[in-house]
Amino acid sequence: MTTLQKGDKAPNFSGKDQDGNLHSLADYKGKKLVVFFYPKANTPGCTTEACDLRDNFERFKANNYALLGVSADSAKAQGKFKDKYNFPFPLLADEEKSVIQAFGVWGPKKFMGREYDGIHRTTFVIDENGIIDEVITEVKTKEHASQILK
């Protein structure tokens, strides 16, 4: 789906989180950044994935990683999702889909025989200099942290 690959410069994104704070690629210079795109807050797969990342958050921090979740949900929905599960990382409310489209993860999907446009669950690992180190398109929601911290 996405055309971005390992070695590409990450898109210079900017978006607001659940509390209205602005996040951009430049904010994370010097850190490894995991940007994980998920279809919808508070749905089973997205909850499983985000909780797995939360449960391994200390491992990420110890390895100089920052995490950023992104979906097209409203700031209110993202806030409820974050509070309900105590996520220690921000969730971008990308209702205009500017970040989603910058990373190329929006497009046609199929679910139960129905076709529609939506977010393809994809994770980007970006190095300290803003270069994409890994693109994970086959996200295993129950063990996503292990996919990243191998």
Beta strands, then each sheet from edge to edge (+ up, - down):
strand 1: 14-16
strand 2: 22-24
strand 3: 32-37
strand 4: 65-71
strand 5: 91-93
strand 6: 106-111
strand 7: 114-119
strand 8: 122-126
strand 9: 132-136
sheet 1: 1+ 2-
sheet 2: 5+ 4+ 3+ 8- 9+
sheet 3: 6+ 7-
end
